Amino acid sequence: MESYMNRISNTGIVPVVKILEKEDAYPLAKALLNGGIDVIEVTYRSEHATSAIQTISKELPDMLVGAGTVLSVDQAKEAVEAGAKFIITPGFNTKVVQWCLDHDIEVYPGVSTASEIEMALSMGLTQLKFFPAESSGGAKKLKDLSAPYANVHFMPTGGINTKNMHDYLSLPNVEAIGGSFMLPNDLVVAKDWDGIEALSRSAIKSLLDFQLIHVGINTNSPEESKQVTDTLCSLFHFTQYTKPKSNFAGVGFEVLHKKGRGENGHIGIYTPYPEKAMYHLSKQGVKFVEESITRNKKTNRINFVYLDLEIAGFGIHLINPDLKMEI
C-alpha cells in the first residue's frame, strides 16, 4: 500500500477544510497551495465534500487530497472514487478502517486513549490521528503515550494553532498537525482567498521558524582559527567553544580551521525541522548536498544539511543543533 505519511509529515500542516459552497473548492485549495501548503483534508461536514474532492484532485494535481470526518463505509467509498488518497476518521470506526485496509487505502483513524491505540495496533496501524488534541490532554498526553507506544506516530488535530504547534511538532511521535487556523470562517464566508493565502504563508513561516544562528568564517589553520576566536571572545565577552573542525565565539561566529563551503564563509540557518524545511525549499528548486547530511543520534532525524548554492559567496546550511550554546 502506497504511503502518503511521508508527504504529510514533510508538509507539516494539514488544513482541515469545510467547504461551505461548491464553487469555493478550487479557489480555497489554490490559496492554500499558493501559501505553501500542499496537503488538504476535505471534511464530510458539508454536502459539498465529494464534489470538492473531485474538483481539487482534478484541477490541482500538486495538492494531496484526503477526506476527513468520514463516518461510514459509504462516505469512504464515495471519497476514494472522487479522488481522495487517504481517509481520516474522528474516532476509531472499525468498519471504515477495515474497508480501507481491504482496499489498500491509507487510513488514519482518530484515537484519544491507550485502548483505542491498542485497537489500531491490533489491525496493524501505527499512524493515527489524535483527536480532539487539546481537550484530550494535549502535547503532554502524547509525550506520555510515547513511552509505551514508541512506534506509534500521530497527527494531532483540535485546538492547535501557530501558538502551540511546536508543543506538538517537537515531539518525536508527532508527524504533522491538523487544523483550520489558516481558514477563519469570516475569510471563507467573504471568499477572501488572498487573506487565506497570506495566513497559509504565515503558518508555514511559523512552522519552519527560520533564524540566523551563526556566520562561518574561513581561516587557513587551527592556529589562525584560535587567534580569531580569542579576539572575538576577548572583545565582546563571548563564551568560547572548541569543536573538532572549528571554534565558536558565542553562538554567532563559527571560525573554521580551514576554508569550508562558500568562498567567503557560510551562514547557518536554524530551523526546528530540517527535513520539513528541505521539503518546502525543494519546491522552490533548491537542491541539497547529500554528503553533508548529519542526523540526531536519538531521533535519527536530519539535523544538518548544506544547500547546494551560494549567496554572495556564502554557503548556506540548515541546522537544529543537538547541543545548545550560550552567547
Disulfide bonds with the S-S distance in Angstrom:
none
